[in-house]
Amino acid sequence: MISLYVEAPFAVFRIFTAGYFRPTARFMPPSSAYGLLLNIAGIEMRWDDGKSEMTLIRSSGLPGCRLALGTPAAPEVRVLYQQLHNYPVGAHRKENADRCKGSKYNIKPVKRELLCDLKAYILVDGEESFEAAIRDGLSGKVKKRYGLPFLGDNNFLPNRLDLTSPPEEIRWWERLDEDAGTEDGTVTTRMTQCIHRSDMTQTRSALYILGKPRADVPERAWTEMYL
């Protein structure tokens, strides 16, 4: 088992939504943590089947593990406004295409959430070869890697990526039953565990609650990662 500490001034983990408001999950989801670990280890998860419009995620051959996510405190949520540039589906706003000289011609203001002051501990309990590859990646021994490790947006890079044990007491994100009640002031959020890019009905997610500080890792904090 290894423990990875991630610290970043800004991060964002998009919830599946459409429209001008783009929210974020309140913490790094297990699916994003797993993708970050694969990037560090130099393990390619993308797969092009030559038929689908989108790049898929490999359905086999990825290392198995379970993850637990902890933090000293939940990151703060902030909001900003910016212009969204995209290529719309269909003929919507196609009259702007020529004037934009090949750039994305559907431009509109959007409201976006982001996380500030992210401090995350990722416990990895997995195959020995996977844990060794993560150690090699952090020490610079992995040569093949797709881009840089980032946190939901390629403008948001981590300040720290260290193999560091959590403090004696830390708050863990624990799965919460859908019909369970919560105390006032508790932080909850829905986080993706596994994303299926071509069939969203197969994407898995769960509701998580930020537990009280404790020395041990609760069983409900562990998420099995497999595709």
TAMOVEN-V900063 format. One record per residue. N is the residue number from 0. RES is the residue in one letter. NEAR is the number of other C-alpha atoms within 10 Angstrom. Layout:
N | RES | NEAR
N | RES | NEAR
This chain:
0 | M | 12
1 | I | 15
2 | S | 19
3 | L | 21
4 | Y | 18
5 | V | 20
6 | E | 17
7 | A | 19
8 | P | 14
9 | F | 22
10 | A | 28
11 | V | 24
12 | F | 23
13 | R | 20
14 | I | 14
15 | F | 11
16 | T | 10
17 | A | 8
18 | G | 7
19 | Y | 14
20 | F | 14
21 | R | 18
22 | P | 19
23 | T | 24
24 | A | 20
25 | R | 26
26 | F | 28
27 | M | 26
28 | P | 22
29 | P | 23
30 | S | 21
31 | S | 20
32 | A | 22
33 | Y | 23
34 | G | 17
35 | L | 18
36 | L | 21
37 | L | 22
38 | N | 22
39 | I | 24
40 | A | 25
41 | G | 19
42 | I | 20
43 | E | 16
44 | M | 16
45 | R | 12
46 | W | 12
47 | D | 12
48 | D | 12
49 | G | 8
50 | K | 7
51 | S | 10
52 | E | 9
53 | M | 12
54 | T | 14
55 | L | 16
56 | I | 18
57 | R | 15
58 | S | 12
59 | S | 9
60 | G | 11
61 | L | 16
62 | P | 17
63 | G | 14
64 | C | 20
65 | R | 18
66 | L | 23
67 | A | 23
68 | L | 25
69 | G | 27
70 | T | 24
71 | P | 16
72 | A | 15
73 | A | 19
74 | P | 20
75 | E | 13
76 | V | 18
77 | R | 12
78 | V | 12
79 | L | 9
80 | Y | 12
81 | Q | 10
82 | Q | 12
83 | L | 14
84 | H | 14
85 | N | 12
86 | Y | 15
87 | P | 13
88 | V | 9
89 | G | 7
90 | A | 8
91 | H | 11
92 | R | 13
93 | K | 13
94 | E | 11
95 | N | 15
96 | A | 14
97 | D | 10
98 | R | 9
99 | C | 11
100 | K | 9
101 | G | 9
102 | S | 13
103 | K | 14
104 | Y | 21
105 | N | 19
106 | I | 14
107 | K | 11
108 | P | 12
109 | V | 15
110 | K | 15
111 | R | 17
112 | E | 20
113 | L | 22
114 | L | 22
115 | C | 16
116 | D | 15
117 | L | 24
118 | K | 20
119 | A | 24
120 | Y | 27
121 | I | 24
122 | L | 25
123 | V | 23
124 | D | 18
125 | G | 17
126 | E | 13
127 | E | 11
128 | S | 11
129 | F | 20
130 | E | 20
131 | A | 12
132 | A | 19
133 | I | 25
134 | R | 19
135 | D | 16
136 | G | 20
137 | L | 15
138 | S | 11
139 | G | 11
140 | K | 13
141 | V | 17
142 | K | 10
143 | K | 13
144 | R | 15
145 | Y | 14
146 | G | 8
147 | L | 12
148 | P | 19
149 | F | 18
150 | L | 22
151 | G | 18
152 | D | 14
153 | N | 11
154 | N | 10
155 | F | 15
156 | L | 17
157 | P | 18
158 | N | 12
159 | R | 12
160 | L | 16
161 | D | 15
162 | L | 17
163 | T | 14
164 | S | 13
165 | P | 19
166 | P | 12
167 | E | 9
168 | E | 15
169 | I | 18
170 | R | 24
171 | W | 28
172 | W | 26
173 | E | 23
174 | R | 23
175 | L | 19
176 | D | 11
177 | E | 9
178 | D | 6
179 | A | 6
180 | G | 8
181 | T | 11
182 | E | 6
183 | D | 6
184 | G | 6
185 | T | 10
186 | V | 14
187 | T | 19
188 | T | 17
189 | R | 18
190 | M | 24
191 | T | 20
192 | Q | 21
193 | C | 19
194 | I | 18
195 | H | 15
196 | R | 14
197 | S | 14
198 | D | 8
199 | M | 10
200 | T | 9
201 | Q | 12
202 | T | 14
203 | R | 14
204 | S | 16
205 | A | 17
206 | L | 15
207 | Y | 23
208 | I | 20
209 | L | 23
210 | G | 19
211 | K | 11
212 | P | 15
213 | R | 13
214 | A | 12
215 | D | 11
216 | V | 18
217 | P | 14
218 | E | 10
219 | R | 13
220 | A | 22
221 | W | 21
222 | T | 19
223 | E | 15
224 | M | 17
225 | Y | 16
226 | L | 18
